[in-house]
């Protein structure tokens, strides 16, 4: 899985295997993402 987190000031890219709990948390983050923070999760 490739996860890209983009905020006003920085871009963080992760490429790793996630556990179910982390995937669930990331989905939560995507659900609650704001205009200031964009989170893209590419399966």
mmCIF file of the N, C-alpha and C atoms, coordinates in Angstrom:
data_MODEL
# 
_entry.id   MODEL 
# 
loop_
_atom_site.group_PDB 
_atom_site.id 
_atom_site.type_symbol 
_atom_site.label_atom_id 
_atom_site.label_alt_id 
_atom_site.label_comp_id 
_atom_site.label_asym_id 
_atom_site.label_entity_id 
_atom_site.label_seq_id 
_atom_site.pdbx_PDB_ins_code 
_atom_site.Cartn_x 
_atom_site.Cartn_y 
_atom_site.Cartn_z 
_atom_site.occupancy 
_atom_site.B_iso_or_equiv 
_atom_site.pdbx_formal_charge 
_atom_site.auth_seq_id 
_atom_site.auth_comp_id 
_atom_site.auth_asym_id 
_atom_site.auth_atom_id 
_atom_site.pdbx_PDB_model_num 
ATOM 1   N N  . UNK A 1 1  ? 0.842   -1.194 0.000  1.00 0.00 ? 1  UNK A N  1 
ATOM 2   C CA . UNK A 1 1  ? 0.000   0.000  0.000  1.00 0.00 ? 1  UNK A CA 1 
ATOM 3   C C  . UNK A 1 1  ? 0.877   1.243  0.000  1.00 0.00 ? 1  UNK A C  1 
ATOM 4   N N  . UNK A 1 2  ? 0.473   2.215  -0.766 1.00 0.00 ? 2  UNK A N  1 
ATOM 5   C CA . UNK A 1 2  ? 1.185   3.489  -0.789 1.00 0.00 ? 2  UNK A CA 1 
ATOM 6   C C  . UNK A 1 2  ? 0.295   4.557  -0.178 1.00 0.00 ? 2  UNK A C  1 
ATOM 7   N N  . UNK A 1 3  ? 0.789   5.211  0.854  1.00 0.00 ? 3  UNK A N  1 
ATOM 8   C CA . UNK A 1 3  ? 0.013   6.249  1.520  1.00 0.00 ? 3  UNK A CA 1 
ATOM 9   C C  . UNK A 1 3  ? 0.723   7.582  1.378  1.00 0.00 ? 3  UNK A C  1 
ATOM 10  N N  . UNK A 1 4  ? 0.000   8.592  0.920  1.00 0.00 ? 4  UNK A N  1 
ATOM 11  C CA . UNK A 1 4  ? 0.570   9.925  0.769  1.00 0.00 ? 4  UNK A CA 1 
ATOM 12  C C  . UNK A 1 4  ? -0.233  10.892 1.626  1.00 0.00 ? 4  UNK A C  1 
ATOM 13  N N  . UNK A 1 5  ? 0.443   11.559 2.549  1.00 0.00 ? 5  UNK A N  1 
ATOM 14  C CA . UNK A 1 5  ? -0.220  12.540 3.398  1.00 0.00 ? 5  UNK A CA 1 
ATOM 15  C C  . UNK A 1 5  ? 0.303   13.921 3.022  1.00 0.00 ? 5  UNK A C  1 
ATOM 16  N N  . UNK A 1 6  ? -0.614  14.812 2.642  1.00 0.00 ? 6  UNK A N  1 
ATOM 17  C CA . UNK A 1 6  ? -0.224  16.145 2.201  1.00 0.00 ? 6  UNK A CA 1 
ATOM 18  C C  . UNK A 1 6  ? -0.857  17.195 3.112  1.00 0.00 ? 6  UNK A C  1 
ATOM 19  N N  . UNK A 1 7  ? -0.032  18.055 3.673  1.00 0.00 ? 7  UNK A N  1 
ATOM 20  C CA . UNK A 1 7  ? -0.542  19.162 4.472  1.00 0.00 ? 7  UNK A CA 1 
ATOM 21  C C  . UNK A 1 7  ? -0.044  20.464 3.877  1.00 0.00 ? 7  UNK A C  1 
ATOM 22  N N  . UNK A 1 8  ? -0.320  21.571 4.554  1.00 0.00 ? 8  UNK A N  1 
ATOM 23  C CA . UNK A 1 8  ? 0.105   22.867 4.050  1.00 0.00 ? 8  UNK A CA 1 
ATOM 24  C C  . UNK A 1 8  ? 1.621   22.959 3.942  1.00 0.00 ? 8  UNK A C  1 
ATOM 25  N N  . UNK A 1 9  ? 2.322   22.289 4.849  1.00 0.00 ? 9  UNK A N  1 
ATOM 26  C CA . UNK A 1 9  ? 3.761   22.510 4.954  1.00 0.00 ? 9  UNK A CA 1 
ATOM 27  C C  . UNK A 1 9  ? 4.629   21.354 4.495  1.00 0.00 ? 9  UNK A C  1 
ATOM 28  N N  . UNK A 1 10 ? 4.078   20.135 4.419  1.00 0.00 ? 10 UNK A N  1 
ATOM 29  C CA . UNK A 1 10 ? 4.950   19.014 4.084  1.00 0.00 ? 10 UNK A CA 1 
ATOM 30  C C  . UNK A 1 10 ? 4.200   17.869 3.435  1.00 0.00 ? 10 UNK A C  1 
ATOM 31  N N  . UNK A 1 11 ? 4.949   17.015 2.794  1.00 0.00 ? 11 UNK A N  1 
ATOM 32  C CA . UNK A 1 11 ? 4.399   15.812 2.164  1.00 0.00 ? 11 UNK A CA 1 
ATOM 33  C C  . UNK A 1 11 ? 5.130   14.601 2.745  1.00 0.00 ? 11 UNK A C  1 
ATOM 34  N N  . UNK A 1 12 ? 4.345   13.638 3.229  1.00 0.00 ? 12 UNK A N  1 
ATOM 35  C CA . UNK A 1 12 ? 4.937   12.420 3.773  1.00 0.00 ? 12 UNK A CA 1 
ATOM 36  C C  . UNK A 1 12 ? 4.461   11.234 2.944  1.00 0.00 ? 12 UNK A C  1 
ATOM 37  N N  . UNK A 1 13 ? 5.401   10.428 2.492  1.00 0.00 ? 13 UNK A N  1 
ATOM 38  C CA . UNK A 1 13 ? 5.040   9.258  1.705  1.00 0.00 ? 13 UNK A CA 1 
ATOM 39  C C  . UNK A 1 13 ? 5.485   7.995  2.420  1.00 0.00 ? 13 UNK A C  1 
ATOM 40  N N  . UNK A 1 14 ? 4.558   7.065  2.552  1.00 0.00 ? 14 UNK A N  1 
ATOM 41  C CA . UNK A 1 14 ? 4.882   5.785  3.168  1.00 0.00 ? 14 UNK A CA 1 
ATOM 42  C C  . UNK A 1 14 ? 4.595   4.673  2.171  1.00 0.00 ? 14 UNK A C  1 
ATOM 43  N N  . UNK A 1 15 ? 5.466   3.709  2.127  1.00 0.00 ? 15 UNK A N  1 
ATOM 44  C CA . UNK A 1 15 ? 5.213   2.527  1.314  1.00 0.00 ? 15 UNK A CA 1 
ATOM 45  C C  . UNK A 1 15 ? 5.478   1.304  2.179  1.00 0.00 ? 15 UNK A C  1 
ATOM 46  N N  . UNK A 1 16 ? 4.416   0.719  2.724  1.00 0.00 ? 16 UNK A N  1 
ATOM 47  C CA . UNK A 1 16 ? 4.582   -0.399 3.629  1.00 0.00 ? 16 UNK A CA 1 
ATOM 48  C C  . UNK A 1 16 ? 3.281   -1.174 3.749  1.00 0.00 ? 16 UNK A C  1 
ATOM 49  N N  . UNK A 1 17 ? 3.359   -2.341 4.360  1.00 0.00 ? 17 UNK A N  1 
ATOM 50  C CA . UNK A 1 17 ? 2.167   -3.149 4.599  1.00 0.00 ? 17 UNK A CA 1 
ATOM 51  C C  . UNK A 1 17 ? 1.534   -2.725 5.908  1.00 0.00 ? 17 UNK A C  1 
ATOM 52  N N  . UNK A 1 18 ? 0.215   -2.541 5.882  1.00 0.00 ? 18 UNK A N  1 
ATOM 53  C CA . UNK A 1 18 ? -0.480  -2.059 7.065  1.00 0.00 ? 18 UNK A CA 1 
ATOM 54  C C  . UNK A 1 18 ? -1.343  -3.158 7.668  1.00 0.00 ? 18 UNK A C  1 
ATOM 55  N N  . UNK A 1 19 ? -1.469  -3.103 8.969  1.00 0.00 ? 19 UNK A N  1 
ATOM 56  C CA . UNK A 1 19 ? -2.364  -4.035 9.642  1.00 0.00 ? 19 UNK A CA 1 
ATOM 57  C C  . UNK A 1 19 ? -3.793  -3.534 9.500  1.00 0.00 ? 19 UNK A C  1 
ATOM 58  N N  . UNK A 1 20 ? -4.748  -4.368 9.836  1.00 0.00 ? 20 UNK A N  1 
ATOM 59  C CA . UNK A 1 20 ? -6.153  -3.980 9.708  1.00 0.00 ? 20 UNK A CA 1 
ATOM 60  C C  . UNK A 1 20 ? -6.486  -2.773 10.567 1.00 0.00 ? 20 UNK A C  1 
ATOM 61  N N  . UNK A 1 21 ? -5.912  -2.715 11.763 1.00 0.00 ? 21 UNK A N  1 
ATOM 62  C CA . UNK A 1 21 ? -6.177  -1.594 12.657 1.00 0.00 ? 21 UNK A CA 1 
ATOM 63  C C  . UNK A 1 21 ? -5.686  -0.279 12.059 1.00 0.00 ? 21 UNK A C  1 
ATOM 64  N N  . UNK A 1 22 ? -4.504  -0.319 11.477 1.00 0.00 ? 22 UNK A N  1 
ATOM 65  C CA . UNK A 1 22 ? -3.946  0.894  10.874 1.00 0.00 ? 22 UNK A CA 1 
ATOM 66  C C  . UNK A 1 22 ? -4.765  1.309  9.658  1.00 0.00 ? 22 UNK A C  1 
ATOM 67  N N  . UNK A 1 23 ? -5.177  0.328  8.862  1.00 0.00 ? 23 UNK A N  1 
ATOM 68  C CA . UNK A 1 23 ? -6.010  0.638  7.698  1.00 0.00 ? 23 UNK A CA 1 
ATOM 69  C C  . UNK A 1 23 ? -7.313  1.288  8.135  1.00 0.00 ? 23 UNK A C  1 
ATOM 70  N N  . UNK A 1 24 ? -7.910  0.757  9.212  1.00 0.00 ? 24 UNK A N  1 
ATOM 71  C CA . UNK A 1 24 ? -9.155  1.319  9.727  1.00 0.00 ? 24 UNK A CA 1 
ATOM 72  C C  . UNK A 1 24 ? -8.931  2.757  10.185 1.00 0.00 ? 24 UNK A C  1 
ATOM 73  N N  . UNK A 1 25 ? -7.807  2.993  10.867 1.00 0.00 ? 25 UNK A N  1 
ATOM 74  C CA . UNK A 1 25 ? -7.482  4.330  11.355 1.00 0.00 ? 25 UNK A CA 1 
ATOM 75  C C  . UNK A 1 25 ? -7.278  5.298  10.193 1.00 0.00 ? 25 UNK A C  1 
ATOM 76  N N  . UNK A 1 26 ? -6.589  4.832  9.154  1.00 0.00 ? 26 UNK A N  1 
ATOM 77  C CA . UNK A 1 26 ? -6.375  5.678  7.982  1.00 0.00 ? 26 UNK A CA 1 
ATOM 78  C C  . UNK A 1 26 ? -7.696  6.024  7.302  1.00 0.00 ? 26 UNK A C  1 
ATOM 79  N N  . UNK A 1 27 ? -8.603  5.056  7.242  1.00 0.00 ? 27 UNK A N  1 
ATOM 80  C CA . UNK A 1 27 ? -9.910  5.335  6.652  1.00 0.00 ? 27 UNK A CA 1 
ATOM 81  C C  . UNK A 1 27 ? -10.642 6.390  7.469  1.00 0.00 ? 27 UNK A C  1 
ATOM 82  N N  . UNK A 1 28 ? -10.497 6.323  8.791  1.00 0.00 ? 28 UNK A N  1 
ATOM 83  C CA . UNK A 1 28 ? -11.071 7.333  9.671  1.00 0.00 ? 28 UNK A CA 1 
ATOM 84  C C  . UNK A 1 28 ? -10.468 8.698  9.353  1.00 0.00 ? 28 UNK A C  1 
ATOM 85  N N  . UNK A 1 29 ? -9.140  8.732  9.193  1.00 0.00 ? 29 UNK A N  1 
ATOM 86  C CA . UNK A 1 29 ? -8.455  9.983  8.883  1.00 0.00 ? 29 UNK A CA 1 
ATOM 87  C C  . UNK A 1 29 ? -8.964  10.569 7.573  1.00 0.00 ? 29 UNK A C  1 
ATOM 88  N N  . UNK A 1 30 ? -9.147  9.703  6.586  1.00 0.00 ? 30 UNK A N  1 
ATOM 89  C CA . UNK A 1 30 ? -9.648  10.164 5.298  1.00 0.00 ? 30 UNK A CA 1 
ATOM 90  C C  . UNK A 1 30 ? -11.050 10.735 5.466  1.00 0.00 ? 30 UNK A C  1 
ATOM 91  N N  . UNK A 1 31 ? -11.852 10.063 6.283  1.00 0.00 ? 31 UNK A N  1 
ATOM 92  C CA . UNK A 1 31 ? -13.221 10.517 6.518  1.00 0.00 ? 31 UNK A CA 1 
ATOM 93  C C  . UNK A 1 31 ? -13.226 11.898 7.157  1.00 0.00 ? 31 UNK A C  1 
ATOM 94  N N  . UNK A 1 32 ? -12.289 12.119 8.071  1.00 0.00 ? 32 UNK A N  1 
ATOM 95  C CA . UNK A 1 32 ? -12.276 13.379 8.806  1.00 0.00 ? 32 UNK A CA 1 
ATOM 96  C C  . UNK A 1 32 ? -11.246 14.371 8.280  1.00 0.00 ? 32 UNK A C  1 
ATOM 97  N N  . UNK A 1 33 ? -10.718 14.120 7.092  1.00 0.00 ? 33 UNK A N  1 
ATOM 98  C CA . UNK A 1 33 ? -9.733  15.033 6.532  1.00 0.00 ? 33 UNK A CA 1 
ATOM 99  C C  . UNK A 1 33 ? -10.367 16.389 6.227  1.00 0.00 ? 33 UNK A C  1 
ATOM 100 N N  . UNK A 1 34 ? -9.582  17.429 6.376  1.00 0.00 ? 34 UNK A N  1 
ATOM 101 C CA . UNK A 1 34 ? -10.081 18.788 6.169  1.00 0.00 ? 34 UNK A CA 1 
ATOM 102 C C  . UNK A 1 34 ? -9.447  19.384 4.928  1.00 0.00 ? 34 UNK A C  1 
ATOM 103 N N  . UNK A 1 35 ? -9.783  20.621 4.630  1.00 0.00 ? 35 UNK A N  1 
ATOM 104 C CA . UNK A 1 35 ? -9.199  21.307 3.480  1.00 0.00 ? 35 UNK A CA 1 
ATOM 105 C C  . UNK A 1 35 ? -7.701  21.497 3.683  1.00 0.00 ? 35 UNK A C  1 
ATOM 106 N N  . UNK A 1 36 ? -7.271  21.636 4.917  1.00 0.00 ? 36 UNK A N  1 
ATOM 107 C CA . UNK A 1 36 ? -5.856  21.858 5.209  1.00 0.00 ? 36 UNK A CA 1 
ATOM 108 C C  . UNK A 1 36 ? -5.032  20.588 5.071  1.00 0.00 ? 36 UNK A C  1 
ATOM 109 N N  . UNK A 1 37 ? -5.668  19.463 5.271  1.00 0.00 ? 37 UNK A N  1 
ATOM 110 C CA . UNK A 1 37 ? -4.941  18.195 5.206  1.00 0.00 ? 37 UNK A CA 1 
ATOM 111 C C  . UNK A 1 37 ? -5.634  17.236 4.258  1.00 0.00 ? 37 UNK A C  1 
ATOM 112 N N  . UNK A 1 38 ? -4.910  16.806 3.247  1.00 0.00 ? 38 UNK A N  1 
ATOM 113 C CA . UNK A 1 38 ? -5.446  15.841 2.295  1.00 0.00 ? 38 UNK A CA 1 
ATOM 114 C C  . UNK A 1 38 ? -4.691  14.535 2.453  1.00 0.00 ? 38 UNK A C  1 
ATOM 115 N N  . UNK A 1 39 ? -5.430  13.456 2.614  1.00 0.00 ? 39 UNK A N  1 
ATOM 116 C CA . UNK A 1 39 ? -4.794  12.155 2.776  1.00 0.00 ? 39 UNK A CA 1 
ATOM 117 C C  . UNK A 1 39 ? -5.250  11.229 1.657  1.00 0.00 ? 39 UNK A C  1 
ATOM 118 N N  . UNK A 1 40 ? -4.286  10.736 0.898  1.00 0.00 ? 40 UNK A N  1 
ATOM 119 C CA . UNK A 1 40 ? -4.600  9.829  -0.198 1.00 0.00 ? 40 UNK A CA 1 
ATOM 120 C C  . UNK A 1 40 ? -4.081  8.442  0.133  1.00 0.00 ? 40 UNK A C  1 
ATOM 121 N N  . UNK A 1 41 ? -4.936  7.460  0.026  1.00 0.00 ? 41 UNK A N  1 
ATOM 122 C CA . UNK A 1 41 ? -4.500  6.086  0.244  1.00 0.00 ? 41 UNK A CA 1 
ATOM 123 C C  . UNK A 1 41 ? -4.705  5.305  -1.047 1.00 0.00 ? 41 UNK A C  1 
ATOM 124 N N  . UNK A 1 42 ? -3.617  4.768  -1.580 1.00 0.00 ? 42 UNK A N  1 
ATOM 125 C CA . UNK A 1 42 ? -3.680  4.008  -2.823 1.00 0.00 ? 42 UNK A CA 1 
ATOM 126 C C  . UNK A 1 42 ? -3.433  2.545  -2.497 1.00 0.00 ? 42 UNK A C  1 
ATOM 127 N N  . UNK A 1 43 ? -4.418  1.721  -2.756 1.00 0.00 ? 43 UNK A N  1 
ATOM 128 C CA . UNK A 1 43 ? -4.287  0.289  -2.493 1.00 0.00 ? 43 UNK A CA 1 
ATOM 129 C C  . UNK A 1 43 ? -3.441  -0.336 -3.605 1.00 0.00 ? 43 UNK A C  1 
# 
